[in-house]
């Protein structure tokens, strides 16, 4: 058997290996005032410790590829944070791994923690994959398979008081007889709802352009299965009145009116939106949004608007989307969450109310490489008042949402921070998560010089720099050549190639056998083939985003 070693370089550098002996893992827990939290519980698998009087903790003797920490303290919201050994060992002292300060949010009588995820669809390539990939949802084990797909997000979702996703699919046991005259239609098995509930989801919005994919029969089965589940829902119905009716969630002595809309009626006949005597999604016209939000306020509710609109795969929301979301807040909405582009977009605090312009994907089968970089958004609300938000980066590995680590974490947080800065909002940090504060004094590093890391023998990885860094200048020693570029491969360092019980689905590998190996502190993929040559490559390259500039 011939063996071929592949080492793929990312950006202008190479990441270190994953699988190392971590003799010491250290970190610190603080409250929102920056003070250390004593006697908090920190768990890593079977290992457990407590923080000292300064909030510091230390775990020893764990040999791990991925570190997932569960943190809890009475009267604070619990958190989970996940890291790879490579990103924690950037000092190259890989026996001493250190995590930046992690902030815990205090509980209070009127405080609610929400968790928002993006687009969810469990049909199409999940059961009928392309490129000879493994089937993820088998007819013999549907619910178990879907639970496996969402299992890595369960520890994150169940921490929240109320978790929300966009169900961008009808629900049916088999393909409905009627089909809308459109190029792409989705339906997902009924077990989807039980698996989402098992993972901690409490509510789904149906206000999107796939809620009416199989006309009335698909809508009817969707509503029936939802009524049999434990999930709340809104954003669609058998007529316009039902579609615009909010779901009321009573949380921490407040009543939140959950509203969902799709931004356009659709060009096909019948349209995808509900009418007086026709079912469909709630049409997010300006008049419908303003009226339904105002009605909620008049009844003493706190409206939360979820809106499905803008252009797919774009960096910024359309003017229509921005206008409607801000008008919803003007009318009394306490928060606005948007989706449809399938990629993450930035945030804005508008009149001290949070707007998320695109949540990206949560569970989806798209395999080009801008879409897997996404996030879960935690939002703490004190009644109608925004308190704090936290961005949990995720990476859809093989269509399965997993915690994003190292380069994948950097890619998501860097993008979100860059896009949000254009709206005068900068993300702070809490361990490996991004943070949005009602009032932020987060220092900004305007200049970073990487000359000390550049010489004739080394490459400097952009992923080794903090994601908040603004790279305005590169200082290079005399006679040292350099180049700066963007990788068009995804997971090209093989960092999480086989992590989280989910394999990447973006590589074409002809070899009969392959394995990951450590080669001089680098992660490499070893292929074994009996032939003189073998095919190895990417199914797709990234969709390349337009340059956003340095400022």
Buried (B, 14 or more C-beta within 10 A) or exposed (E): EEEBEBBBBBBBBBBBBBBBEBBBBBBBBBBBEEEBBBEBBBBBEEBEBEBBEEBBBEBEEBEBBBBBBBBBBEEBBBBBBBBBBBBBBBEEEBEEBBBEBBBBBBBEEBBBBBBBBBBBBBBBBBBEBEEEBEEBBEEEEBBEBBBBBBBBBBBBBBBBBBBBBBBBBBBBEEEBEEBBEBEEBBBBBBBBBBBBBBBBBBBBBBBBBBBBBBBBBBBBBBBEBBEEBEBBBBBBBBBBEBBBBBBBBEBBEBBBBBBBBBBBBBEEEBBBBBBEEBBBBBBBBEEBBBEBBBBBBEEEBBBBBBBBBBEEBBBBBBEBBBEBBBBBBEBBBBBBBBBBBBBBBBBBBBEEBBBBBBBBBBBBBBBBBBBBBBBBBBBBBBBBBBBBBBBBBBBBBBBBBBBBBBBBBBBBBBBBBBBBBBBEBBBBBBBBBBBBBBEEEEEEEEEBEBBEBBEEEEBBBBBBBEBBBBBEEBEEEEEEEEEEEEBEBBBBBBBBBBBBEBBBBBBEBEBEEBEBBEEEBBBBBBBBBEEEEBEBEBBBEBEEBEEEEEE
